[in-house]
């Protein structure tokens, strides 16, 4: 295996911690068993990352309630060991049973049952990690676990698990619910690093996925990220959240890539940090290295459609449009309702000279996203390029109508105007986008749809105002 930086990584064991089975006979407790699964994966990934990698959450959750055998799961994931666990929660009491199975010979290497009060759940994870390390012959790395991102408050921890449950559903309504649970967790424990990290992620995603105004969101994200860093700077999730802020909202790509690299040092099994490193390096034109980082994210979390879709974005930026289409199709194969996959497929088809297929993909993207401005704007851009002026104008009118009730990114209007050949008007909208710090401006450095503008003084001025020309040169093209 190789790390995101291209250096040799001597990982010798690969482990899959399967979803905790909820034995509580209460569907309302699914958030608890799912949360324990995610926390256990994160903890195990930090035990001895030089010699053991752990499959990421999204891929693992595909095996929830599976009837597949350990051998089938092991073969599909290519892992050496599988950890099976169940949890029963009754009031303030928790019973967890876990067993470690070696895939190649189906040997039950170790099994144990833990009966604890709810407040000592985190102690169980430490015991699990110690036992697993001992039985797969790993030296425990206590320095990797010195920073404690968790809380000892039972209620705060429970609220955090509920927040993760809704955040992982990746929709605007569930993101709002996640924010509320995270916020309540931080009110109970103001030093709860992971809850602050969760708030950072959830708020930072809103301008991207929910068309929320960046200038309104920015101060909230910066405060949450600062509190997370103050509480536990040496935690991969916290560094990744900080990188989110620096990339999307502060446009400080040098700081962003440093944060993602630090996250990978802290937990090389945290797939999201690899993916985000790939994205920021792509925008900084370090194309070969960005592809390596994206590949590592897919290796650790192969059933996560977002890794496939963002790999499509990275290869699209590199000018490999057939491969971009392939990655987008893989994302859709994993989740047939994943709107970002359809959006990436649409823009790849447009560059491949297949406008009808592009519009078909974007129709699905619009439907599954609930009308996200990016999907509407791409359709308008294609209509404009095809000379279907009335339909392009319809998209502009729809965006204007929506803007009377909510924030609509100026970038969306700029893109449609560019498709219509109204270049001066497109530049007017890009300048307005800078005024409101529209997060979509990050695409200006690498999207071929803006190639006709690259020698235009007003376009160059926008890039300079954003600081993208400096950032793009910060890492030499590879």
Secondary structure, DSSP 8 states (H G I E B T S, - for coil): -B-TTS-B----EEEEE---EE-SS-GGGHHHHHHHHHHHHHHHHTT-TTTEEE--HHHHHTTTT----HHHHHHHHT-SEEEEEEEEEETTEEEEEEEEEETTTTEEEEEEEEEEEGGGHHHHHHHHHHHHHHHTT----GGGG-S--S-S-HHHHHHHHHHHHHHTT-SHHHHHHHHHHHHHHHHH-TT-HHHHHHHHHHHHHHHHHS---HHHHHHHHHHHHHHHHHH-TT-HHHHHHHHHIIIIIS--HHHHHHHHHHHHHH-TT-HHHHHHHHHHHHHTT-HHHHHHHHHHHHHH-TT-HHHHHHHHHHHHHTT-HHHHHHHHHHHHHH-TT-HHHHHHHHHHHHHTT-HHHHHHHHHHHHHHHTS-HHHHHHHHHHHHHTT-HHHHHHHHHHHHHHHTTS---HHHHHHHHHHTT-HHHHHHHHHHHHHTT-GGGGGGGT-GGGGGGTT-HHHHHHHHHHTHHHHHHHS---
